[in-house]
Amino acid sequence: MRVRRTLVAAVRGLGLAPAVELGSVTLFVPAVVSLALIVVGVGVLPTPVVLFWARRYAQLRRVWG
């Protein structure tokens, strides 16, 4: 638990906490857009890639937690 507090304090001290949340938005928007574009047929290619990175980021956040 002490390690987590130290890491969080380090991230907040550098002002990177908003950047961590920006990663969530950065992956959420392309995921929604690619899923919406499946109807047109264009989203078939980027959707697996975007969802792979979203899952990987979610797992990273779980490890941090």
N, C-alpha and C positions, 0 to 999 in steps of 0.2 A: 504494500500500500504506500510505503514511503517513496518508492521509486516512481509510482504513478504521480504522486503529488509533486515530486521534483521535476518530472517531465512536463507536467501541466504548467507549473510555475515558469519553467524555462520558455515554453512556447508563448505563454502570455507575456512574459517579459520582453520577448522579441517582437511582440505585436503580431504573431502569426496565427492567433486563434481565429480571426476572421478569414484567414487564408484557408484554414482547415474546413470551415463551413462552405467556403467558395468552391471547394472540391466537390462537395455534395451537389451543389447547384449545377456545376459544370458537367457532371455526369447525368443529372436528372433531366436536364433540358434536351440533350441529344437522344436520350432514351425515349422520351415522349415523342419527339419529332420523328425518330426512326420508326417507332411503332405506328404513328399516324400515317407515315408514308408507305406502309405495307399495303394499304388499300390501293395505292397507285401502282405499286410494284417496285418502286425505287427503294423502299425501306427493307427489302428482303436481305440485301447484302450487308448494310451497316448494323442492323439490329443485333445479330449474334456478337459482333465485336464490341459494341457499346455495352451490351448486357454483361459480357465477360468482364469488362473493366469496372462496371458498377458493382458486380459481385465481389471482385477482388478488392475494391475500395471498402466495401461493407465488411469484408473479413478483416481488413487492416484495422478498421475502426473497432471491431470486436476485440481484436488483440490488444489494442491500446486501452480499451475499457477494462 
